[in-house]
Amino acid sequence: MSDPLAHPPRGRWERTLVRVAERITLARALLLVSGAALALVLAAAAIERLVEPATFTSYGRAVWWAVVTVGTVGYGDVIPTSPAGRSVAALLILFSLALVPILTSIVVTALVGRRQREQLALARRTVDETGELLVELRDRLERIERRIAHDERPS
């Protein structure tokens, strides 16, 4: 089994991703995915508020719209009406459909990869320890065979 992180990282971004993947925990994964979703919501709300202030009369209303849109619920109680507002909405929908699942996939891959590396290391230690025990048993058997052979010689 080959380790997907075995090749040396080529670029700065790849090195950074490998470092993050090696240190990922479930708590960090949850923070990463929820933080990315929150940043997406807050940024889209701010842009939509600037682009369409007549529809999104407050930042809170824009945040509500962005949460509903990212969550793909789409209540329709607040919708952008201008071409610019709809463009922001379209980008938010595309990003939310792509970014959150991609981040989740990356995090799951990192967590599974780390678990596999830990299991492989444990298996290697077990094989090494078993090998050492077998060598020790072979040496003991050879000593026993030499004693038996020595004791069986005619006196």
MODELLER restraints for C-alpha pairs under 7 A, 6 or more apart:
rsr = mdl.restraints
at = mdl.atoms
rsr.add(forms.Gaussian(group=physical.xy_distance, feature=features.Distance(at['CA:9:A'], at['CA:15:A']), mean=5.20, stdev=0.5))
rsr.add(forms.Gaussian(group=physical.xy_distance, feature=features.Distance(at['CA:21:A'], at['CA:110:A']), mean=5.10, stdev=0.5))
rsr.add(forms.Gaussian(group=physical.xy_distance, feature=features.Distance(at['CA:22:A'], at['CA:114:A']), mean=6.80, stdev=0.5))
rsr.add(forms.Gaussian(group=physical.xy_distance, feature=features.Distance(at['CA:24:A'], at['CA:110:A']), mean=7.00, stdev=0.5))
rsr.add(forms.Gaussian(group=physical.xy_distance, feature=features.Distance(at['CA:24:A'], at['CA:111:A']), mean=6.71, stdev=0.5))
rsr.add(forms.Gaussian(group=physical.xy_distance, feature=features.Distance(at['CA:29:A'], at['CA:107:A']), mean=5.99, stdev=0.5))
rsr.add(forms.Gaussian(group=physical.xy_distance, feature=features.Distance(at['CA:33:A'], at['CA:100:A']), mean=6.49, stdev=0.5))
rsr.add(forms.Gaussian(group=physical.xy_distance, feature=features.Distance(at['CA:33:A'], at['CA:103:A']), mean=6.26, stdev=0.5))
rsr.add(forms.Gaussian(group=physical.xy_distance, feature=features.Distance(at['CA:33:A'], at['CA:104:A']), mean=6.42, stdev=0.5))
rsr.add(forms.Gaussian(group=physical.xy_distance, feature=features.Distance(at['CA:37:A'], at['CA:100:A']), mean=6.55, stdev=0.5))
rsr.add(forms.Gaussian(group=physical.xy_distance, feature=features.Distance(at['CA:41:A'], at['CA:63:A']), mean=6.55, stdev=0.5))
rsr.add(forms.Gaussian(group=physical.xy_distance, feature=features.Distance(at['CA:41:A'], at['CA:66:A']), mean=5.28, stdev=0.5))
rsr.add(forms.Gaussian(group=physical.xy_distance, feature=features.Distance(at['CA:41:A'], at['CA:67:A']), mean=6.04, stdev=0.5))
rsr.add(forms.Gaussian(group=physical.xy_distance, feature=features.Distance(at['CA:42:A'], at['CA:63:A']), mean=6.33, stdev=0.5))
rsr.add(forms.Gaussian(group=physical.xy_distance, feature=features.Distance(at['CA:44:A'], at['CA:66:A']), mean=6.45, stdev=0.5))
rsr.add(forms.Gaussian(group=physical.xy_distance, feature=features.Distance(at['CA:44:A'], at['CA:92:A']), mean=6.55, stdev=0.5))
rsr.add(forms.Gaussian(group=physical.xy_distance, feature=features.Distance(at['CA:45:A'], at['CA:59:A']), mean=6.74, stdev=0.5))
rsr.add(forms.Gaussian(group=physical.xy_distance, feature=features.Distance(at['CA:45:A'], at['CA:62:A']), mean=4.68, stdev=0.5))
rsr.add(forms.Gaussian(group=physical.xy_distance, feature=features.Distance(at['CA:45:A'], at['CA:63:A']), mean=4.90, stdev=0.5))
rsr.add(forms.Gaussian(group=physical.xy_distance, feature=features.Distance(at['CA:45:A'], at['CA:66:A']), mean=5.73, stdev=0.5))
rsr.add(forms.Gaussian(group=physical.xy_distance, feature=features.Distance(at['CA:46:A'], at['CA:59:A']), mean=6.76, stdev=0.5))
rsr.add(forms.Gaussian(group=physical.xy_distance, feature=features.Distance(at['CA:48:A'], at['CA:62:A']), mean=6.64, stdev=0.5))
rsr.add(forms.Gaussian(group=physical.xy_distance, feature=features.Distance(at['CA:48:A'], at['CA:85:A']), mean=6.02, stdev=0.5))
rsr.add(forms.Gaussian(group=physical.xy_distance, feature=features.Distance(at['CA:48:A'], at['CA:88:A']), mean=6.55, stdev=0.5))
rsr.add(forms.Gaussian(group=physical.xy_distance, feature=features.Distance(at['CA:49:A'], at['CA:56:A']), mean=5.41, stdev=0.5))
rsr.add(forms.Gaussian(group=physical.xy_distance, feature=features.Distance(at['CA:49:A'], at['CA:59:A']), mean=6.28, stdev=0.5))
rsr.add(forms.Gaussian(group=physical.xy_distance, feature=features.Distance(at['CA:49:A'], at['CA:62:A']), mean=6.00, stdev=0.5))
rsr.add(forms.Gaussian(group=physical.xy_distance, feature=features.Distance(at['CA:51:A'], at['CA:84:A']), mean=6.56, stdev=0.5))
rsr.add(forms.Gaussian(group=physical.xy_distance, feature=features.Distance(at['CA:51:A'], at['CA:85:A']), mean=5.97, stdev=0.5))
rsr.add(forms.Gaussian(group=physical.xy_distance, feature=features.Distance(at['CA:52:A'], at['CA:85:A']), mean=6.04, stdev=0.5))
rsr.add(forms.Gaussian(group=physical.xy_distance, feature=features.Distance(at['CA:55:A'], at['CA:80:A']), mean=6.73, stdev=0.5))
rsr.add(forms.Gaussian(group=physical.xy_distance, feature=features.Distance(at['CA:56:A'], at['CA:62:A']), mean=5.46, stdev=0.5))
rsr.add(forms.Gaussian(group=physical.xy_distance, feature=features.Distance(at['CA:65:A'], at['CA:78:A']), mean=6.23, stdev=0.5))
rsr.add(forms.Gaussian(group=physical.xy_distance, feature=features.Distance(at['CA:68:A'], at['CA:74:A']), mean=5.50, stdev=0.5))
rsr.add(forms.Gaussian(group=physical.xy_distance, feature=features.Distance(at['CA:68:A'], at['CA:75:A']), mean=6.91, stdev=0.5))
rsr.add(forms.Gaussian(group=physical.xy_distance, feature=features.Distance(at['CA:69:A'], at['CA:93:A']), mean=6.62, stdev=0.5))
rsr.add(forms.Gaussian(group=physical.xy_distance, feature=features.Distance(at['CA:70:A'], at['CA:93:A']), mean=6.32, stdev=0.5))
rsr.add(forms.Gaussian(group=physical.xy_distance, feature=features.Distance(at['CA:70:A'], at['CA:96:A']), mean=5.45, stdev=0.5))
rsr.add(forms.Gaussian(group=physical.xy_distance, feature=features.Distance(at['CA:80:A'], at['CA:86:A']), mean=5.53, stdev=0.5))
